[in-house]
Amino acid sequence: MTAVGCCMVLLCAVPILGDTYGLETTYCEVLLDGEVIGAVSDPSVVNQAFLDARAKITREMGGLVLANVACDFEQVEKLMGSTLESEGLESLIYDLLKEKVKTAKKKYYLVKVNEFTVNLATIDEVKELLLAALAPYDPDGMFQVDIVSDTSRELNAFTIQVVPKGEIPEGDGLKALDFFEKVEIAEAYIDSEQLTPLPEAIDAVTKEKEKNQTYEVVAGDTLSVIANSRGYYVDEVLALNPGLTRDATLNIGDEIIISVPEPELSISSTVQYTYEEDYFAETQYIENDSWYTTRREVRQEAAPGHHEVTVLTTSKNQTETGREMIAENIMVEPVPEIIEKGTQTPPTYIKPVTGGVLTSGFKMRWGSMHRGIDWAVPTGTSVRASCGGTVVSAGWMGSYGYCVTLSHPDGRQTRYAHLSKILVSVGQKVDQNQTIARSGSTGRSTGPHVHFEIIIGGQRVNPLQYLN
């Protein structure tokens, strides 16, 4: 017995039978998926009958249908019953294939947004889904979605374009729409049970869901500021960031995870606005090379101007992501603030002794204010200039004992008291870190130490706030 067959995967695309392989018998049984469906006297008609039945189904279904079908014929010595003519065989095969098509995988459309997917029945449903995502941002229906076959892909895939239906009106209003995420569309052969009903697909794509994003800390941020600005509790932010504690210090540029409500498919929109507002001109600066950078003086007060501006704003969903001014009509010119500022780097101040124990700070002590700081050091320890300057006094100074006072280029003074030996004289120029005296316990003192003061505008200040 001889058998000729072919297994079909694309029912409506792949030929099944070739020639009759030189069979001499005039009786052949025809088998579909291993079951005898009839007999023919001329085996050459089997192939054509199958092709014709398949082509008819293709026309009726409007495209390919996936089904596994084996069509064979085999020689028999005896024939029970009558043989079929080609028309009858085609009709029989067509009827049987129609039954198989009911359970076959049909062509549907897969829509993929990042890791999210839905399966829709028709390309029109795909378009409805995408238009539903655009609808909240296009209330006047100015834009449409074009779905175009992507010939660069091997699979039956499509690209989408959001384009205006006509001319975009001049003036303010919506100028452009697009999908923020990449949307992929491809044909898929699946069971009908895997289809997503269109209303359910629209809800899944457009409904906002909580998504984690990385947030970069800016000036003024605290955990409570970040949480409250998004309607969350601090504990909810901490839960998203293992290792972060309630009392943690946030630095500018730090990154933390926050939860943001977003739909699966976000929309990018460009809108034009025109409005009037007061505005200020950029501050102008006059540089003074004889001043330190810590000195600034206002030479002209600022006054606001008034203008009409037209801007293009770009947004992701309802959140503005960018703004560009495209037109400006100045009604009142602003007056800029003018500031004179120094360019010289101000002098620095260093600890006047090496080592030592801080025994008294800038604070109330024994019923009176101690307006300096003390370091206990052995007698004879080198006392160095905290900052370069000029010696303005050097000698005995009452309760200070032996004392040196220096004047510095920024107008400040430093004082070093209870010295055992003075190594500089009045009017002498000294460099920062130059030894100017030896420590001791002269004057009103309870033991060897150095008393150190910084004087600004005639007032003694806390040195620890100025020492590098």
C-alpha positions in Angstrom: 0.0 0.0 0.0 1.4 3.4 -0.9 0.5 6.7 0.9 1.2 10.3 -0.1 0.5 13.1 2.4 1.5 16.5 3.7 1.0 18.2 7.1 -0.2 21.8 6.9 0.5 24.5 9.5 -0.8 27.5 7.6 -4.1 26.0 6.4 -4.8 28.7 3.9 -1.2 29.3 2.6 0.7 26.1 2.1 0.1 23.6 -0.7 -0.6 20.1 0.5 -0.1 17.6 -2.4 2.1 17.3 -5.3 1.9 14.8 -8.2 0.4 11.3 -8.0 3.9 9.7 -7.7 3.1 7.5 -10.7 0.5 5.3 -9.0 -1.0 2.8 -11.4 -4.1 1.9 -9.4 -7.4 3.6 -10.3 -8.8 3.3 -6.8 -7.5 5.4 -3.9 -9.0 6.2 -0.6 -8.7 9.9 0.6 -7.8 10.5 4.2 -8.2 13.7 6.2 -6.2 13.5 9.5 -6.0 9.8 9.1 -9.8 9.2 8.6 -11.1 7.9 5.3 -13.5 10.5 3.9 -14.1 8.9 0.4 -12.5 7.4 -2.6 -11.5 8.5 -6.1 -10.5 6.7 -9.2 -8.1 9.4 -10.3 -5.7 10.4 -7.4 -4.6 13.4 -9.3 -7.8 15.3 -8.3 -7.1 15.0 -4.6 -4.5 17.8 -4.6 -6.6 20.2 -6.6 -9.7 19.5 -4.6 -7.9 20.3 -1.4 -6.4 23.5 -2.9 -9.8 24.7 -4.0 -11.4 24.0 -0.7 -8.7 25.8 1.1 -8.8 28.8 -1.2 -12.6 29.1 -0.6 -12.1 29.1 3.2 -9.3 31.7 2.8 -11.7 34.0 1.0 -14.5 33.5 3.6 -12.2 34.0 6.6 -10.4 37.0 5.1 -6.9 35.6 5.8 -4.8 32.8 7.3 -6.1 30.3 9.8 -3.7 28.1 11.8 -4.7 24.4 11.8 -2.8 21.1 11.7 -4.4 19.0 8.9 -3.0 15.9 7.2 -4.5 15.1 3.7 -3.4 11.7 2.3 -4.5 9.2 -0.2 -3.6 5.6 -0.4 -4.0 2.8 -3.0 -6.5 0.0 -2.2 -7.1 -3.3 -4.0 -10.8 -3.3 -3.5 -13.2 -0.4 -3.3 -16.3 -0.6 -1.1 -18.9 1.9 -2.4 -18.6 4.5 -5.2 -15.9 6.9 -6.1 -16.1 10.8 -5.9 -15.7 13.2 -8.7 -13.5 16.3 -8.1 -16.5 18.6 -7.3 -17.9 16.2 -4.7 -14.5 15.7 -3.2 -13.8 19.5 -3.0 -17.2 20.0 -1.3 -16.6 17.2 1.2 -13.1 18.5 2.1 -14.5 22.0 2.4 -17.2 20.9 4.9 -14.7 19.0 7.0 -12.1 21.9 7.0 -14.9 24.3 8.0 -15.4 22.2 11.2 -11.7 22.2 11.9 -11.5 26.0 11.4 -14.0 26.5 14.3 -11.3 25.2 16.7 -8.3 26.5 14.8 -6.1 29.4 16.0 -7.1 32.6 14.2 -5.3 35.8 13.4 -5.6 38.4 16.1 -3.5 41.4 17.1 -1.1 41.7 20.0 -0.6 45.2 21.5 2.6 45.5 23.7 3.5 48.5 25.9 6.7 47.8 27.7 6.0 44.5 29.5 2.2 44.9 29.3 0.2 43.1 26.5 -3.3 42.7 25.4 -4.8 40.7 22.5 -7.5 42.3 20.3 -9.7 40.8 17.7 -9.3 43.3 14.9 -7.0 46.1 13.8 -10.0 48.5 14.3 -10.1 47.5 17.9 -6.4 48.3 18.2 -7.1 51.8 16.8 -10.0 52.3 19.2 -7.7 51.3 22.1 -5.1 53.8 21.1 -7.6 56.6 20.5 -9.1 56.0 23.9 -5.7 56.6 25.5 -5.4 59.9 23.5 -9.0 61.0 24.2 -8.4 62.8 27.6 -5.7 65.0 25.9 -7.6 65.6 22.7 -11.1 66.7 23.6 -11.8 68.2 20.2 -10.7 65.1 18.3 -7.9 66.9 16.3 -5.7 63.8 16.0 -6.0 60.4 14.6 -3.9 57.2 14.8 -2.5 55.7 11.6 -1.4 52.0 11.7 1.0 51.2 9.0 2.6 47.8 8.1 6.2 47.7 9.1 8.0 46.2 6.1 11.3 46.2 7.9 10.2 43.4 10.2 10.0 39.7 9.3 6.9 39.2 11.3 3.6 40.8 10.4 4.2 43.9 12.5 2.9 47.5 12.4 4.1 51.0 13.3 1.8 53.7 14.6 1.7 57.4 13.9 -0.3 60.1 15.7 -1.1 62.7 13.1 -3.4 65.7 12.8 -6.7 65.1 11.0 -6.2 68.5 9.2 -4.5 71.8 9.6 -3.5 72.6 13.2 -5.3 76.0 14.0 -3.0 78.9 14.6 -2.8 80.5 18.1 -3.0 78.8 21.5 -4.1 75.2 22.0 -3.0 71.7 21.4 -0.2 71.3 18.8 1.0 67.7 19.0 0.2 64.4 20.6 2.2 61.2 20.8 2.6 58.0 22.9 5.3 58.4 25.5 6.1 54.6 25.5 6.9 52.5 22.5 3.8 50.7 21.3 4.4 47.4 19.4 1.6 45.8 17.3 1.9 42.4 15.6 -0.3 39.7 14.2 -0.7 36.7 16.6 -2.4 33.4 16.0 -4.0 32.4 19.3 -7.2 30.8 20.7 -10.2 33.1 21.0 -10.2 32.5 24.7 -7.0 34.6 24.9 -8.7 37.7 23.5 -9.1 40.7 25.7 -12.5 42.4 25.4 -12.0 46.0 24.1 -13.6 47.7 27.2 -11.4 45.7 29.5 -8.3 46.5 27.4 -9.1 50.2 27.4 -9.5 50.2 31.2 -6.2 48.3 31.6 -4.2 50.7 29.4 -5.6 54.0 30.6 -6.3 53.4 34.4 -3.5 54.9 36.6 -1.5 52.5 38.6 1.2 53.0 41.2 4.7 52.8 39.6 8.1 53.1 41.2 10.4 55.9 39.9 13.7 57.3 40.8 13.6 60.8 42.3 16.7 63.0 42.6 16.9 65.1 45.8 17.0 68.9 45.3 17.7 71.8 47.6 15.1 72.1 50.4 14.0 68.5 50.2 13.3 66.4 53.3 11.6 63.0 53.6 8.4 64.7 54.8 8.5 67.3 52.0 8.9 64.6 49.3 6.2 62.4 50.8 3.7 65.1 51.5 4.0 66.7 48.1 2.8 63.4 46.6 0.1 62.6 49.1 2.0 59.9 51.0 3.2 59.3 54.5 6.9 59.2 55.3 6.6 55.5 56.3 5.3 54.7 52.8 8.4 56.3 51.2 10.7 54.4 53.7 9.0 51.1 52.8 10.1 51.7 49.1 13.7 52.4 50.2 15.2 49.7 52.4 18.1 51.1 54.5 16.7 54.6 54.5 15.7 55.8 58.0 13.4 58.5 59.3 16.3 60.6 60.7 18.5 60.2 57.6 20.1 63.4 56.1 19.3 63.9 52.4 22.0 65.5 50.2 21.4 67.2 46.9 21.7 64.6 44.1 20.8 61.6 46.3 18.4 59.3 44.6 15.4 57.7 46.3 12.5 55.5 45.1 9.0 57.1 45.0 5.7 55.8 43.9 3.9 57.7 41.1 0.5 57.0 39.7 0.7 56.4 35.9 -1.2 54.6 33.2 0.3 51.7 31.3 0.4 54.0 28.2 1.4 57.6 28.9 0.7 60.4 26.5 3.1 63.2 25.5 1.4 66.4 24.6 2.6 69.8 23.3 0.4 72.8 24.0 0.8 76.5 23.2 -0.2 79.1 25.9 -0.1 82.9 25.8 -0.2 85.0 29.0 1.0 88.2 30.6 3.2 88.5 33.7 5.6 90.6 35.6 9.2 89.6 35.3 12.7 90.7 36.4 15.8 91.3 34.3 18.9 89.3 35.0 21.0 90.8 37.8 24.1 92.7 36.6 27.4 92.6 38.5 30.3 95.0 38.8 33.4 93.3 39.8 35.8 95.0 42.3 39.2 93.5 42.4 40.1 95.2 45.6 37.2 93.6 47.5 36.9 90.1 48.9 34.2 87.8 47.5 32.4 88.1 50.8 31.6 91.8 50.2 28.6 92.7 48.0 26.8 96.1 47.7 23.6 96.9 45.8 24.2 99.8 43.4 20.7 99.8 41.8 17.5 98.3 43.0 15.5 96.0 40.7 12.1 96.9 39.3 9.9 94.4 37.5 8.9 94.7 33.9 5.7 93.4 32.2 5.4 91.3 29.1 3.2 89.0 27.1 4.8 85.6 26.3 3.8 82.7 24.2 5.2 79.3 25.3 5.2 75.8 24.1 4.9 73.3 27.0 5.5 69.6 26.8 3.9 67.3 29.3 3.8 63.6 30.2 0.2 62.9 31.0 -0.7 65.9 33.3 2.9 66.7 34.4 4.8 69.4 32.6 8.2 68.3 31.6 9.5 71.3 29.5 8.7 74.9 28.5 10.0 77.0 25.6 9.3 80.6 25.0 8.5 81.2 21.3 7.3 84.8 21.3 7.6 87.8 23.6 5.9 91.3 23.6 7.5 93.6 26.2 5.1 96.2 27.6 7.3 97.6 30.4 11.1 97.2 30.4 12.4 95.9 33.7 15.1 97.7 35.7 17.9 95.3 36.5 19.5 95.0 40.0 23.1 96.1 39.9 25.5 94.6 42.5 29.1 95.4 43.1 31.0 92.4 44.3 34.5 91.5 45.3 36.7 89.1 43.4 39.5 88.4 45.8 39.5 85.2 47.8 39.1 86.1 51.5 41.8 85.0 53.9 41.4 81.9 55.9 41.9 81.2 59.6 43.6 78.1 61.1 44.1 76.8 64.6 47.0 78.6 66.2 48.5 75.6 68.0 49.1 72.0 67.2 47.3 69.5 69.4 46.2 70.8 72.8 42.9 70.2 74.6 40.0 72.5 74.2 39.3 73.5 77.8 36.9 76.4 77.4 34.7 77.6 74.6 33.0 80.8 73.7 30.3 80.8 76.4 29.3 82.0 79.9 31.9 81.0 82.5 32.1 81.8 86.2 29.3 84.4 85.9 30.7 86.3 82.9 31.1 85.7 79.1 34.3 84.0 78.0 34.7 85.7 74.6 37.3 83.4 73.1 38.5 79.7 73.2 41.3 78.1 75.3 43.6 75.2 74.4 45.6 73.7 77.2 49.2 73.1 75.9 52.6 72.8 77.6 54.5 76.0 78.3 56.7 76.9 75.3 54.4 75.4 72.7 54.7 77.3 69.3 51.8 79.8 68.8 51.3 80.5 65.1 49.5 83.3 63.2 46.0 82.1 62.4 46.0 84.3 59.3 48.6 86.5 57.6 48.6 90.1 58.7 50.3 92.9 60.6 51.2 93.0 64.3 49.2 95.9 65.9 50.1 95.1 69.6 52.7 92.9 71.3 53.3 93.1 75.0 51.8 93.0 78.4 48.0 93.5 78.4 46.6 93.3 81.9 44.7 90.1 82.7 45.7 88.7 79.2 49.3 88.7 80.4 51.7 88.7 77.5 49.5 89.1 74.4 49.8 89.6 70.6 47.1 91.1 68.4 47.2 90.8 64.6 45.3 92.8 62.0 44.3 91.0 58.7 43.5 92.2 55.2 39.8 91.5 55.6 39.6 94.0 58.5 39.4 91.3 61.1 41.8 90.9 64.1 43.1 87.9 66.0 44.4 87.9 69.6 46.7 85.4 71.3 47.0 85.7 75.2 48.7 84.3 78.3 52.0 83.9 76.4 55.4 83.1 77.9 57.4 84.7 75.2 56.6 87.1 72.3 58.6 86.7 69.0 57.3 89.6 66.9 57.0 93.4 67.2 54.4 96.0 66.4 54.3 96.8 62.6 55.8 93.5 61.6 54.2 91.6 58.7 53.6 87.9 59.4 52.5 85.0 57.2 49.8 82.5 58.0 51.2 79.7 60.2 54.3 81.7 61.1 55.4 81.3 64.8 54.7 84.5 66.6 55.0 83.5 70.3 55.4 80.7 72.9 52.5 79.6 75.1 52.5 80.1 78.8 50.3 81.0 81.8 50.9 84.8 82.3 48.2 87.2 83.4 44.9 85.9 84.8 45.5 82.2 84.2 45.0 78.9 86.0 47.5 76.9 84.0 49.5 76.8 80.8 47.2 77.5 77.8 46.6 79.7 74.8 43.6 82.1 74.8 42.5 82.9 71.2 40.0 85.5 69.9 38.7 86.6 66.5 37.5 90.2 66.4 35.1 91.5 63.7 34.0 95.1 63.6 35.2 95.6 67.2 33.2 92.6 68.4 34.6 89.3 69.6 33.0 86.3 67.9 33.1 82.6 68.3 36.4 81.5 66.6 35.2 78.0 66.0 32.8 79.4 63.4 35.7 80.8 61.3 38.5 78.3 61.7 39.3 76.0 58.8 
